[in-house]
Amino acid sequence: MSEKTTAVTIRVLDKEYQVACPAEERVALLESARYLDEKMREIRDSRKMIGSERVAVMAALNIAHDLLQCRADDGHSAAMDNKLRQLQNKVEAAISRGRQLEL
C-alpha cells in the first residue's frame, strides 16, 4: 500500500472539505462522499430539517443502521471495519477543519 497521500476535495450539502487520502483510496472516498451527500439531502428534503449538523447526525444514524443490518445479514470483516473507521476519521477531520475556518 502506498504511503503517498493527496488532498481530495469532497462536497457535502454544498460545503467543500479538503480530506487527506492515500492515492489508491481516492475513488472510494469520492464515492463515500457522494453517498453521504445523497443521504443527507434525502433526510433534509423529506423531513424539512434545518441545520446541517442535525441532518448529519440523522444520516450517520441511518448509515450505521444499514451497516449493522449488513453485518447481521452477511457477517462482517475486520477489513470493512478498518475502512469504515478510516473514512469516519477523514470526515471528522474535515468537519473539524471546517469548523475551525468558520470561527
Secondary structure, 3 states (H helix, E strand, C coil): CCCCEEEEEEEECCEEEEEEEEHHHHHHHHHHHHHHHHHHHHHHHHHCCCCHHHHHHHHHHHHHHHHHHHHHHHCCCHHHHHHHHHHHHHHHHHHHHHHHHHC
